[in-house]
Amino acid sequence: MLGWLKRLFGIEPERPAFSPAIPVQPREPSPSAAPPQPSSVSPPAGPGPTAVPAAANVVPRPADDEVRPADASLSLLCRSEMLDRDQNLTGYAFELREDVAGRIRATGRRARDFLDSLLVEQIDRYGHGAALKARRVCLRVWEGFLANPALERLQGLDATLLVRPELPTRAASAETLASAARLRAAGVQIVLDHGEPGVWLDSMLPQADAALFRMGFCLPEDLGLYIRAVRQRRADLPVWAWEVGTPDEFELAARLGCKAFSGGFVTRREDWKGNSLSPHGMRLASLLQRLRSGVDTQEIAVILKHDLALAYRLLRYVNAAAWGLNHPISSVEQAILVLGQQPLQRWVSMMLLGSARSAPGAAVVMEDALVRGRLLELLGGLRGERDPAAQLFVLGLFSLLDVALKVPLEDAIRPLKLSDTMQDALLHQRGPMAPYLELMLAFERGDAQRVTSFANVLGIDVGELNRLQFEALDWVHSAEA
């Protein structure tokens, strides 16, 4: 049953666990970040959806009969952020990597059920930590899947299903409508993921919580026509805008009344030549540079005391319950001693990244940067690297420093006097730290070939990336709580 699907995904019985008697030596990162790949594969160009590999075992099996995909990169999932009109993060949207999904979806209902079950199974496995409990979870499925019992695994999550039609020119069946009504009664939201008004959309409107329009390959006026058509049919139905690529597209969608948004517009790089760091940003950059040069505690305390807001944030941070202190810290000098040099550098780095937090979408950029930093730190830890892992956190954090501060990256990092190794990775995509950054960027874009290439360079199992990605998300949300 579904044997051809299993052959496509390369599913095979799980091999015995690693034995220390047969040591595996990871390959050393090459000086250049370019992986061994055909010349036709171009490097990724800018932030996009975050990719999370999915495991292939949809149906639970006994531990001794568990199955795994032979090539974990075949089952990458893509994650994107969901924002409100104020560009606050409200949830995440997950779907299968488009090239894998496209190879299967036209082949029949059982294949579509298989892939949608795979998506739900992955969320069930990793989605019960702090990240998804605190946010809405949007999953893209086809209409026939609404009757699938696998959806019961989403209990306990704020789940939303982005529902696509099997045939847009045919009305939804009575079974589909009944399933949608039952899911809504259980607290699951139903969003119609189809951008052309017609028979199917009309039939589903009574059971819809919103309608969704994808702006990816459409003209700006198409969105207005869609919203007008939806409102003529049901005036109270919210419209969501997905695949919003630029700030101008966001402004258009917001002006037309859209209520939720997703796309790369918040982390999109623009031409920021001529922009410079704010005075507050310059003070933080100077402080970080002094910390890196090893100045004494008293000098750092004097600098912090001249910035009342920063001193207050430091004391609040150190006195947080997560540190487990038995007595409160009331002075800047004590706070510096409690933290230590490296954690203090890390904290100032985060303050620098968040120094433009009043700008629209700044909180989303900050969270993305923290997830990147934590993911790279976990990757370094996976290879048994301690000090480099701490540096990798800063590398991930600063990979979005230009987006956060709206200045060219070279100008943003110049006052920090970073190591040549880190500058090479950030600015030129080369050197021993570059493969980590390139692996993460390929992972975010769902670029399976580059993920595999850079994972091989680092000696990292691609199948570990799913777990590490969700661990990074949970870490960020736990820190925010």
SVG drawing of the C-alpha trace seen along z (x, -y; Angstrom):
<svg xmlns="http://www.w3.org/2000/svg" viewBox="-24 -60 65 64">
<polyline fill="none" stroke="black" stroke-width="0.4" points="0.0,0.0 1.4,-3.4 4.5,-1.5 5.4,-3.9 5.3,-6.8 7.6,-5.0 10.0,-4.3 9.9,-8.0 10.7,-9.1 13.4,-6.4 11.8,-5.0 13.7,-2.1 13.9,-0.4 15.9,-2.4 19.6,-1.4 21.1,-0.4 22.1,-3.3 25.6,-4.7 28.3,-2.7 31.4,-4.3 33.3,-1.3 32.9,-2.8 33.8,-6.4 32.5,-8.9 34.8,-11.8 33.0,-14.8 34.7,-16.6 36.4,-19.8 34.7,-22.9 36.5,-24.2 37.9,-27.7 35.2,-28.5 31.5,-28.2 30.6,-26.9 29.5,-23.3 30.2,-20.6 27.3,-21.1 26.5,-21.7 27.3,-25.3 23.7,-25.8 22.7,-26.0 22.8,-29.6 23.2,-30.7 20.1,-31.8 19.3,-35.5 17.6,-36.8 15.5,-35.6 12.5,-33.5 10.3,-30.8 12.1,-28.7 12.4,-25.0 11.9,-22.2 12.5,-18.6 9.7,-16.2 10.0,-12.6 8.5,-10.1 6.7,-7.8 3.1,-9.0 1.5,-5.9 2.8,-5.2 4.8,-2.0 6.5,0.0 10.0,-1.3 11.7,1.7 9.8,1.3 10.2,-2.5 10.8,-3.8 12.8,-6.9 13.4,-8.5 16.7,-7.5 17.1,-11.1 15.7,-13.4 16.0,-16.4 13.2,-15.1 10.7,-15.8 11.5,-19.4 8.7,-21.5 8.6,-25.3 7.7,-27.6 6.7,-31.3 5.6,-33.9 2.0,-35.1 1.6,-38.8 -1.2,-41.2 -1.8,-44.7 0.7,-46.1 3.3,-43.5 3.2,-41.7 3.9,-38.0 0.7,-36.0 1.5,-32.5 3.4,-30.3 2.3,-28.6 3.7,-25.2 3.5,-23.4 5.5,-20.9 8.4,-22.0 6.9,-23.0 9.0,-20.9 8.3,-17.7 4.6,-18.5 4.4,-19.3 5.8,-15.8 2.9,-14.1 -0.2,-16.2 -1.5,-15.6 -1.4,-11.8 -4.6,-11.2 -6.3,-11.6 -4.3,-8.9 -1.1,-10.7 -2.4,-14.0 -3.7,-12.4 -0.2,-10.8 1.5,-14.2 -1.0,-16.1 -0.7,-13.3 3.0,-13.7 2.6,-17.5 0.3,-16.9 2.5,-14.1 5.5,-16.5 3.6,-19.2 2.3,-16.6 5.9,-15.3 7.6,-18.7 4.8,-21.3 3.9,-20.9 6.7,-23.1 6.6,-26.8 6.7,-28.1 3.5,-26.6 1.6,-26.7 2.0,-30.5 1.1,-31.0 -1.4,-30.1 -0.4,-27.1 -1.5,-27.2 -1.3,-24.1 -2.0,-23.9 -4.1,-20.9 -6.5,-19.8 -10.3,-19.7 -10.6,-15.9 -8.2,-15.8 -10.8,-17.6 -12.4,-14.2 -9.0,-12.6 -8.8,-11.4 -5.1,-12.5 -6.3,-16.0 -7.2,-14.9 -3.4,-15.1 -3.8,-18.9 -5.7,-19.0 -4.3,-21.5 -3.0,-23.8 -4.5,-26.9 -4.8,-25.3 -5.9,-26.8 -6.3,-24.8 -5.6,-26.6 -7.8,-24.5 -7.3,-24.1 -9.9,-22.7 -9.6,-19.4 -11.4,-20.8 -12.2,-24.6 -15.0,-24.3 -16.9,-21.8 -18.8,-22.5 -17.5,-21.0 -19.1,-17.7 -21.6,-17.3 -18.9,-15.3 -16.4,-18.1 -18.9,-20.7 -19.8,-18.5 -16.2,-17.9 -15.5,-21.6 -18.4,-22.3 -17.2,-19.6 -13.7,-21.0 -14.9,-24.5 -17.0,-23.3 -13.8,-21.8 -12.0,-25.2 -10.1,-24.7 -10.3,-27.6 -11.0,-27.0 -9.4,-29.4 -10.2,-29.1 -6.8,-29.0 -8.0,-29.7 -7.6,-33.0 -10.4,-32.7 -14.1,-33.2 -16.3,-30.4 -18.3,-27.4 -16.0,-25.8 -15.4,-29.1 -19.1,-29.8 -20.0,-26.4 -17.4,-26.7 -18.1,-30.2 -20.7,-29.3 -18.0,-27.2 -15.1,-29.6 -13.4,-31.8 -11.4,-33.7 -10.4,-33.6 -6.7,-33.7 -5.1,-35.3 -1.6,-34.6 0.2,-37.6 3.2,-35.8 2.6,-35.8 -0.4,-38.2 -0.8,-41.8 -1.6,-44.3 -5.1,-44.9 -5.9,-41.1 -6.0,-41.4 -8.6,-44.2 -10.8,-42.2 -10.6,-39.2 -11.5,-41.1 -14.4,-42.8 -15.7,-39.4 -15.5,-37.9 -17.3,-40.8 -20.1,-40.6 -20.6,-37.0 -20.0,-37.4 -19.3,-40.9 -18.1,-39.9 -15.4,-37.4 -11.8,-38.5 -9.3,-38.2 -5.7,-37.2 -2.7,-38.1 0.0,-35.5 3.3,-35.6 3.6,-39.3 7.1,-40.1 7.7,-43.8 6.7,-46.6 4.7,-48.2 2.7,-45.0 2.0,-44.9 0.8,-48.5 -1.5,-47.7 -3.0,-44.7 -3.4,-46.5 -5.1,-49.5 -7.5,-47.1 -8.5,-45.7 -6.6,-42.4 -6.4,-41.2 -3.4,-38.8 -0.2,-38.6 2.7,-36.3 5.7,-36.7 9.3,-37.9 8.5,-41.6 9.6,-42.2 13.1,-40.7 13.5,-42.0 16.8,-43.8 16.6,-47.2 19.1,-49.8 20.2,-51.4 23.2,-53.2 23.6,-56.5 21.8,-55.3 23.9,-55.2 23.5,-53.8 21.4,-55.8 23.2,-57.4 21.8,-54.6 23.0,-52.0 26.5,-53.6 26.7,-53.5 25.8,-49.8 28.3,-49.1 31.0,-50.9 30.2,-49.1 30.3,-45.7 33.6,-46.5 35.1,-47.4 33.8,-44.2 35.4,-42.2 38.7,-44.0 38.7,-42.9 38.3,-46.2 37.8,-45.9 34.5,-45.6 34.6,-49.1 34.9,-50.8 32.0,-48.8 29.9,-49.7 30.6,-53.4 29.5,-53.2 26.3,-51.4 25.5,-53.9 25.5,-56.7 22.6,-55.0 19.8,-54.7 17.5,-52.7 20.2,-50.2 21.2,-49.8 17.6,-49.2 17.3,-46.5 20.5,-44.8 19.3,-44.7 15.9,-43.4 17.5,-40.7 19.9,-39.5 17.1,-39.4 14.9,-37.3 13.7,-34.1 15.6,-32.0 18.9,-32.8 17.8,-31.2 19.3,-33.9 18.5,-33.7 18.8,-37.5 18.1,-40.4 20.9,-42.2 20.7,-45.9 23.9,-47.4 25.3,-47.4 28.7,-46.1 27.0,-43.1 25.1,-42.4 28.3,-42.4 29.9,-40.0 26.9,-37.6 26.7,-37.5 30.3,-37.1 32.1,-38.4 30.6,-36.1 27.0,-36.3 27.3,-40.0 28.6,-40.3 25.7,-38.2 23.2,-40.4 24.6,-43.6 24.5,-42.0 20.8,-41.3 20.3,-44.9 22.1,-46.2 19.9,-44.1 16.8,-45.3 17.8,-49.0 15.3,-49.8 12.5,-48.0 10.0,-50.8 10.1,-50.2 7.2,-48.1 8.1,-44.4 11.2,-44.9 10.0,-42.3 9.7,-39.7 13.2,-40.5 14.5,-40.2 12.8,-36.8 14.1,-35.5 17.6,-36.6 17.4,-34.9 16.2,-31.7 19.1,-31.8 21.5,-32.4 20.2,-29.6 20.1,-27.2 23.7,-27.8 24.7,-27.5 22.9,-24.1 24.6,-23.0 28.0,-23.9 27.1,-22.0 26.1,-19.0 29.7,-18.9 31.1,-19.2 32.3,-22.8 31.8,-24.9 33.5,-28.3 32.8,-28.3 29.1,-27.5 28.9,-30.8 30.5,-32.6 28.0,-30.9 25.1,-32.4 26.4,-35.9 27.0,-35.0 23.3,-34.0 22.2,-37.1 24.2,-39.5 23.2,-37.9 20.0,-40.1 21.7,-43.1 21.4,-45.2 17.7,-44.4 17.1,-45.3 19.1,-48.6 18.3,-49.5 21.9,-50.1 24.3,-48.2 25.7,-45.2 29.3,-46.2 28.5,-49.6 26.5,-47.9 29.4,-45.6 32.3,-48.0 32.2,-49.5 32.1,-46.1 35.5,-45.0 34.4,-41.4 37.0,-38.7 38.1,-38.2 36.5,-34.8 33.1,-36.2 33.4,-39.1 34.3,-36.7 31.2,-34.6 28.8,-37.6 30.2,-39.6 31.8,-37.2 30.3,-33.8 33.7,-32.2 35.9,-30.9 35.4,-28.1 32.2,-29.7 30.5,-30.2 29.2,-26.7 27.1,-27.0 25.5,-30.2 25.0,-28.8 23.4,-25.6 20.9,-27.7 20.0,-29.9 19.5,-26.9 17.4,-25.4 15.2,-28.5 14.5,-28.4 13.9,-24.7 16.8,-24.3 17.4,-20.6 20.5,-20.4 22.4,-23.1 21.2,-21.7 22.6,-18.3 25.9,-19.8 26.6,-22.0 25.5,-19.4 28.0,-17.0 30.7,-19.6 30.0,-19.9 29.4,-16.2 25.9,-16.9 22.9,-14.5 20.2,-16.3 17.7,-14.4 18.7,-16.3 17.7,-19.7 14.0,-19.2 14.6,-18.7 17.1,-21.6 14.8,-24.0 11.9,-23.4 14.3,-23.5 15.5,-26.9 11.9,-28.2 11.0,-26.8 14.1,-28.4 13.2,-31.8 9.6,-31.6 10.7,-30.3 13.1,-33.2 10.3,-35.6 7.8,-34.2"/>
</svg>
